Amino acid sequence: MKIIILGAGQVGGTLAEHLASEANDITVIDTDVERLRELSDRLDIRTIVGRGSFPTVLRQAGADDADMLVAVTSSDETNMLACQVAYTLFNTPTKIARVRESAYLTRSELFDNEAIPVDVLISPEQVVTNYIKRLIEYPGALQVLDFADGKAQLVAVRAYYGGPLVGQQLRQIRKHMPDIDTRVAAIFRRDRPIIPQGDTVIEADDEVFFIAAKANIRAVMSEMRRLEDSNKRIVIAGGGNIGERLAEAIESRYQVKIIERNPARCRHLSDTLESSIILQGSASDRDLLLEESIGETDIFLALTNDDEANIMSSLLAKRLGARKVLTLINNPAYVDLVQGGEIDIAISPQQATIGTLLTHVRRGDIVSVHSLRRGAAEAIEAIAHGDAKSSKVVGRAIKDIKLPPGTTIGAITRDEEVLIAHDATVIEAGDHVILFLIDKKHIRDVERLFQVGLSFF
């Protein structure tokens, strides 16, 4: 696939890295010469210095026969204009734009071919907000991912000493929970993946990915670890776009306080939010944190756009007694460095956003893609089409499907029903199949598995 990426920042660079490793023809446009040189030295891609919304620059990048334009610069207006130019002059089939400003996002009539021709809108702030909201709703989870419009969820937890299943074989799950169906999709032990079998023994500190119907998630989590108390008191450091959206989404159910430096921003938050308490000051101010009873806080969320400030305020909050700290970190090099110590969960905006972009790049009928383990693994929701003659999966039991190495089928959603995958489960046309890949190099094999042969047409 021939793809033009506008913007070589964190999101554009991460996307280029994912796609270049999958035999795509990638061209990245940016005005930052140094950033482009760094990318081209590391990846097998073309780079062009220039303004991505200029027709001459797009033509130089190969827009005449490009399959897709992904505009993820820091400017909403540049991204939207580039999509307009690609549509009007080059008839580019798929146009994706990152749009951050809610004033644009709330006007859906703006984005169609008669107005601004954007096929897919990406709002990183909203994606990250939803991601954090799910973590708040499931205390103890490291990652919570929705499939089939939320009917099924994939959850990552760290197995703790004292969990009922720790030290036992996976086949014991059925005995422990006879009325609940679930499947462990993968286990990461000391950062190495394990494909689960019935006789696999869960060890303390294993990172366990399991899939179940949404209603059963808490019950399964209780088998891996002691369930934590529900969250009540939440402190958000940073009242920017993500902090504001998150507070707006959760303030009706939790006691929310926001710490924000900027006086004007504090006034805006006070006028906009209904019940959240707004505090002007620094989240690294020890006296302020003590004054606001940080020791009684269930979750401290550092959501400013400054990685170092987020890390330092999180470490301080944890030291002063916050039960759990979640930290937004833009620099990928920092994520593995800090997670799992004093900082409970490091949230990477690029990794949360990248799945949304990959969904529209994958071949076959892919509904959603989630990047896991900082991009090392993926969870995919694909729709099965065709019949037993034209499809490699339809009409076949899971045990008879030749899955690529390191790939497991976790669940199937059929209409409103969630079916946990077992060897004898037969896939039907129209099923949403949820797969887990511990090795992304086999992604093309999975796509081919769900592509329909010519006999279908």
C-alpha positions as a printed Julia matrix, in Angstrom:
457×3 Matrix{Float64}:
   0.0     0.0    0.0
   1.3     3.46  -0.91
   0.83    5.79   2.09
   1.77    9.45   2.57
   2.18   10.58   6.19
   2.1    14.3    6.97
   3.93   15.06  10.2
   7.04   13.35  11.57
   6.21   13.95  15.23
   5.56   11.24  17.81
   2.35    9.94  16.2
   3.58   10.21  12.59
   6.95    8.69  13.43
   5.41    5.8   15.38
   2.99    5.1   12.52
   5.79    5.17   9.95
   7.76    2.7   12.08
   4.81    0.29  12.28
   3.96    0.47   8.59
   7.51    0.42   7.19
   8.08   -2.95   8.84
   5.07   -4.36   6.96
   6.28   -3.84   3.39
   4.32   -0.65   2.68
   5.56    2.19   0.46
   5.82    5.05   2.99
   6.6     8.72   2.37
   6.8    11.15   5.32
   6.49   14.92   4.86
   7.59   17.47   7.47
   9.32   20.83   7.74
  11.76   19.52  10.38
  14.88   18.4    8.48
  16.57   16.82  11.5
  13.53   14.77  12.47
  13.18   13.47   8.9
  16.87   12.57   8.76
  16.57   10.64  12.03
  13.58    8.69  10.66
  15.16    7.92   7.28
  18.37    6.71   8.94
  16.35    4.24  10.99
  13.54    3.2    8.64
  13.17    2.16   4.99
  11.02    5.16   3.98
  11.11    8.24   1.72
  11.14   11.67   3.32
  10.3    15.07   1.84
  10.94   18.45   3.42
   8.02   20.84   2.94
   4.5    21.89   3.87
   2.23   18.88   3.5
  -0.78   20.93   2.44
   1.02   22.35  -0.62
  -0.08   20.68  -3.91
   3.49   20.67  -5.25
   4.79   18.9   -2.14
   2.0    16.29  -2.24
   2.67   15.64  -5.92
   6.38   15.23  -5.19
   5.42   12.68  -2.49
   3.51   10.64  -5.06
  -0.06   11.74  -4.33
  -1.08   11.0   -7.94
  -1.25    7.28  -7.17
  -1.24    7.14  -3.35
  -3.74    4.84  -1.65
  -3.92    6.83   1.57
  -3.04   10.18   3.13
  -2.56   10.33   6.9
  -2.33   13.94   8.1
  -1.07   14.02  11.7
   0.77   17.34  11.95
   0.33   19.48  15.06
  -1.99   21.84  13.13
  -5.66   20.85  12.7
  -6.02   23.35   9.87
  -3.02   21.98   7.95
  -4.36   18.43   8.31
  -7.84   19.38   7.06
  -6.5    21.45   4.16
  -4.17   18.64   3.1
  -7.16   16.27   2.91
  -9.03   18.82   0.8
  -6.09   19.16  -1.62
  -5.63   15.37  -1.81
  -9.34   14.93  -2.62
  -9.68   17.78  -5.12
  -6.42   17.44  -7.05
  -5.39   13.81  -6.61
  -8.6    11.91  -5.8
  -6.81   10.07  -2.96
  -9.07    7.14  -1.92
  -8.61    7.33   1.88
  -7.87   10.49   3.84
  -7.22   10.42   7.6
  -6.76   13.58   9.65
  -5.8    14.23  13.23
  -8.13   16.91  14.59
  -7.68   17.93  18.22
  -9.91   20.98  18.63
 -13.35   20.06  19.98
 -14.86   23.08  18.22
 -14.31   21.16  14.94
 -15.1    17.7   16.27
 -18.56   18.62  17.54
 -19.65   19.65  14.03
 -19.89   16.34  12.19
 -21.47   18.0    9.13
 -18.07   19.62   8.43
 -16.5    16.32   7.42
 -17.86   14.87   4.2
 -17.01   15.17   0.52
 -19.32   18.15   0.09
 -17.47   20.09   2.82
 -14.06   18.97   4.19
 -13.35   15.53   2.67
 -11.93   13.63   5.66
 -12.79    9.92   5.69
 -11.49    9.19   9.19
 -11.08   11.65  12.06
  -8.51   10.85  14.74
  -8.63   12.7   18.06
  -5.69   11.51  20.18
  -6.97   13.37  23.24
 -10.32   11.55  23.06
  -8.64    8.18  22.46
  -6.37    8.67  25.49
  -9.28    9.93  27.61
 -11.3     6.79  26.85
  -8.24    4.64  27.55
  -7.7     6.21  31.0
 -11.41    6.09  31.83
 -11.45    2.29  31.36
  -8.4     1.93  33.64
 -10.2     3.9   36.34
 -13.28    1.71  36.0
 -11.23   -1.49  36.49
  -8.88   -1.03  39.47
  -5.87   -3.32  39.11
  -5.97   -3.54  35.3
  -2.86   -2.58  33.29
  -4.78   -2.25  30.03
  -8.46   -2.54  29.08
  -9.48   -2.77  25.41
 -12.97   -2.78  23.92
 -14.11   -5.06  21.09
 -17.46   -5.4   19.33
 -18.68   -2.02  20.62
 -17.7    -2.91  24.18
 -19.5    -6.25  24.38
 -16.17   -8.07  24.83
 -13.04   -6.76  26.53
  -9.39   -7.76  26.58
  -7.8    -7.01  29.95
  -4.17   -7.18  31.08
  -3.5    -7.79  34.78
  -0.39   -8.62  36.77
  -0.85  -11.88  38.67
  -0.19  -11.39  42.39
   0.74  -13.78  45.19
  -2.52  -14.89  46.77
  -4.6   -14.87  43.58
  -6.73  -18.07  43.46
  -5.26  -19.15  40.09
  -1.63  -18.23  40.76
   0.45  -21.4   40.91
  -2.24  -23.44  39.16
  -2.81  -24.63  35.6
  -5.02  -22.58  33.3
  -7.5   -25.44  32.89
  -8.47  -24.84  36.54
 -10.29  -21.63  35.5
 -13.32  -23.69  34.48
 -13.46  -25.35  37.92
 -13.05  -22.05  39.76
 -15.69  -20.28  37.66
 -18.07  -22.91  36.23
 -20.62  -20.27  35.17
 -18.18  -17.87  33.48
 -16.42  -18.42  30.16
 -13.08  -16.73  29.55
  -9.85  -17.37  27.67
  -6.28  -16.36  28.46
  -4.95  -15.03  25.15
  -1.31  -14.57  26.14
   1.06  -14.42  29.09
   4.18  -12.29  29.31
   6.72  -13.57  31.83
   9.8   -11.44  32.43
   8.95   -9.67  29.14
   8.91  -12.92  27.15
   5.65  -14.12  25.55
   4.09  -17.5   26.36
   1.32  -19.05  24.26
  -1.1   -20.39  26.88
  -1.99  -24.1   26.96
  -4.26  -25.94  29.38
  -1.27  -27.06  31.44
   0.38  -23.62  31.56
   0.93  -22.56  35.18
   0.36  -18.9   36.08
   3.2   -17.47  38.15
   3.22  -14.4   40.38
   4.24  -11.27  38.41
   3.05  -12.74  35.09
   1.31  -10.19  32.86
  -1.84  -12.05  31.86
  -4.06  -11.0   28.93
  -7.54  -12.5   29.09
 -10.74  -11.93  27.13
 -14.31  -12.21  28.37
 -17.74  -10.64  28.02
 -17.76   -7.2   29.66
 -20.09   -8.37  32.45
 -17.6   -11.06  33.51
 -14.38   -9.03  33.6
 -14.32   -8.33  37.35
 -14.95  -11.98  38.22
 -12.02  -13.12  36.07
  -9.72  -10.41  37.47
 -10.43  -11.73  40.99
  -8.89  -15.07  39.98
  -5.55  -13.44  39.13
  -5.2   -11.0   42.01
  -6.94   -9.6   45.04
  -9.55   -7.17  43.77
  -8.79   -3.59  44.72
 -11.38   -1.32  46.26
 -13.34    0.84  43.86
 -11.81    4.21  43.13
 -13.48    7.24  44.7
 -10.99   10.1   45.05
  -9.08   11.16  41.94
  -6.52   13.95  41.53
  -5.62   15.09  37.99
  -2.39   17.05  37.49
  -2.87   19.16  34.37
  -6.08   20.78  33.16
  -5.32   20.64  29.44
  -7.48   18.95  26.81
  -7.07   15.44  28.23
  -7.45   16.51  31.86
 -10.59   18.49  31.08
 -12.19   15.75  28.97
 -11.43   13.09  31.57
 -12.84   15.17  34.43
 -15.97   15.86  32.38
 -16.4    12.13  31.71
 -15.96   10.93  35.3
 -16.94   13.77  37.66
 -20.5    12.49  38.1
 -19.17    9.21  39.58
 -15.97   10.21  41.37
 -14.61   13.01  43.57
 -12.31   14.84  41.14
  -9.71   17.53  41.82
  -7.63   19.17  39.08
  -4.31   20.91  39.78
  -3.5    23.46  37.06
  -0.78   26.15  36.94
  -2.38   28.6   34.51
  -4.87   31.0   36.19
  -6.83   31.6   32.95
  -7.11   27.87  32.35
  -8.31   27.41  35.96
 -11.1    29.94  35.35
 -12.1    28.12  32.14
 -12.22   24.77  33.96
 -14.28   26.25  36.81
 -16.81   27.61  34.3
 -16.93   24.4   32.22
 -16.92   21.57  34.76
 -19.82   20.94  37.12
 -18.51   19.32  40.3
 -14.73   19.0   39.89
 -12.63   21.08  42.3
 -10.04   23.25  40.53
  -6.79   24.09  42.36
  -4.3    26.61  41.0
  -0.72   25.55  41.65
   2.0    23.03  40.86
   1.42   19.3   41.16
   5.03   19.07  42.4
   4.24   21.35  45.37
   4.58   19.04  48.38
   2.65   21.35  50.69
  -0.25   21.63  48.23
  -0.47   17.84  47.85
  -0.43   17.33  51.63
  -3.02   20.07  52.11
  -5.31   18.28  49.63
  -4.92   14.94  51.49
  -2.94   13.18  48.75
  -2.5    10.22  51.12
  -6.22    9.5   50.84
  -6.25    9.67  47.03
  -7.14    6.5   45.14
  -5.62    7.58  41.8
  -3.19   10.38  40.96
  -3.1    11.12  37.22
  -0.25   13.22  35.79
  -1.59   14.46  32.44
   0.42   17.57  31.55
   2.36   17.78  28.26
   5.7    17.76  30.12
   7.08   14.23  30.64
   9.59   15.23  33.32
   6.97   17.19  35.3
   4.57   14.23  35.05
   7.2    11.77  36.3
   8.35   13.95  39.21
   4.84   14.82  40.4
   3.85   11.14  40.17
   6.84   10.03  42.23
   6.07   12.68  44.84
   2.37   11.76  45.0
   3.24    8.07  45.42
   5.77    8.87  48.14
   3.15   10.91  49.98
   0.67    8.02  49.98
  -1.41    8.07  46.77
  -2.67    4.5   46.29
  -2.01    4.38  42.54
  -0.34    6.75  40.06
  -0.88    6.85  36.29
   1.49    8.96  34.24
   1.17   10.28  30.69
   4.54    9.94  28.91
   5.16   11.06  25.32
   8.76    9.9   25.04
   8.63    6.14  24.28
  12.1     5.66  25.79
  10.73    6.66  29.21
   7.74    4.29  29.24
   9.56    1.02  29.99
  11.96    2.91  32.23
   9.35    4.05  34.75
   6.4     1.62  34.62
   6.06   -0.97  37.35
   8.16    0.79  39.99
   6.84    3.8   41.86
   4.71    4.59  38.82
   1.99    1.96  38.42
   1.01    2.6   34.78
   2.8     4.7   32.16
   0.4     5.78  29.41
   1.82    6.34  25.93
  -0.46    8.56  23.79
   1.18    7.26  20.6
   0.52    3.61  21.45
  -3.07    4.38  22.45
  -3.63    6.29  19.19
  -1.72    4.04  16.79
  -4.33    1.27  16.89
  -7.0     3.64  15.6
  -4.78    4.49  12.63
  -3.76    0.87  11.96
  -7.43   -0.16  11.81
  -7.77    1.75   8.54
  -4.5     0.52   7.06
  -4.93   -3.21   7.56
  -6.08   -5.31   4.6
  -9.3    -7.31   4.91
 -12.35   -6.26   6.92
 -10.62   -5.14  10.12
 -12.87   -3.42  12.66
 -10.31   -2.52  15.3
  -6.61   -2.86  16.06
  -4.99   -2.38  19.46
  -1.26   -2.06  19.96
  -0.04   -3.97  23.02
   3.18   -4.18  24.96
   4.44   -0.89  23.45
   3.86   -2.15  19.91
   5.4    -5.63  20.26
   2.01   -7.39  20.1
  -1.41   -6.63  18.64
  -5.03   -7.52  19.25
  -7.24   -7.45  16.15
 -10.98   -7.66  15.54
 -11.67   -9.01  12.03
 -14.96   -9.87  10.32
 -15.21  -13.26   8.62
 -16.76  -13.2    5.12
 -17.56  -15.76   2.44
 -18.31  -19.46   2.8
 -16.44  -22.72   3.3
 -15.18  -22.6   -0.33
 -14.02  -19.0   -0.53
 -12.82  -18.4    3.05
 -10.02  -19.98   5.06
 -11.95  -19.54   8.32
 -15.72  -19.65   7.65
 -17.3   -23.05   8.31
 -14.19  -24.31  10.09
 -13.66  -25.24  13.73
 -10.9   -23.22  15.38
  -8.77  -26.36  15.83
  -8.79  -26.81  12.02
  -7.7   -23.24  11.16
  -4.0   -22.86  10.35
  -3.16  -19.85  12.47
   0.22  -18.11  12.01
   2.82  -18.81  14.73
   2.14  -16.95  17.98
  -1.5   -16.21  17.07
  -4.52  -17.18  19.15
  -8.25  -16.63  18.65
  -9.66  -15.35  21.92
 -13.34  -14.82  21.26
 -16.07  -14.43  18.64
 -18.98  -12.03  18.76
 -22.05  -13.15  16.84
 -24.89  -10.63  16.78
 -25.23   -9.65  20.48
 -23.59  -12.82  21.84
 -19.97  -13.17  23.0
 -18.58  -16.67  22.37
 -15.26  -17.51  24.03
 -13.15  -19.47  21.54
 -12.7   -23.21  22.1
 -11.25  -25.85  19.77
 -14.68  -26.99  18.57
 -16.08  -23.48  18.0
 -17.07  -23.07  14.32
 -16.72  -19.63  12.71
 -19.68  -18.4   10.68
 -19.94  -15.66   8.05
 -20.41  -12.29   9.71
 -18.67  -13.29  12.95
 -16.36  -10.75  14.55
 -13.21  -12.72  15.39
 -10.86  -11.33  18.07
  -7.25  -12.45  17.63
  -4.1   -11.9   19.66
  -0.66  -11.77  17.96
   2.45  -11.92  20.1
   4.64  -11.36  17.03
   3.61   -8.57  14.66
   5.69   -9.91  11.78
   2.85  -12.37  11.08
   0.23   -9.63  10.62
   0.13  -10.12   6.83
  -0.59  -13.84   7.32
  -3.54  -12.97   9.56
  -4.86  -10.48   6.99
  -4.64  -13.09   4.25
  -6.52  -15.52   6.47
  -9.53  -13.19   6.47
  -9.4   -12.17   2.82
 -12.01  -13.82   0.62
 -11.11  -15.87  -2.47
 -12.42  -15.04  -5.95
 -15.1   -17.75  -5.77
 -16.93  -15.54  -3.27
 -17.53  -12.9   -5.92
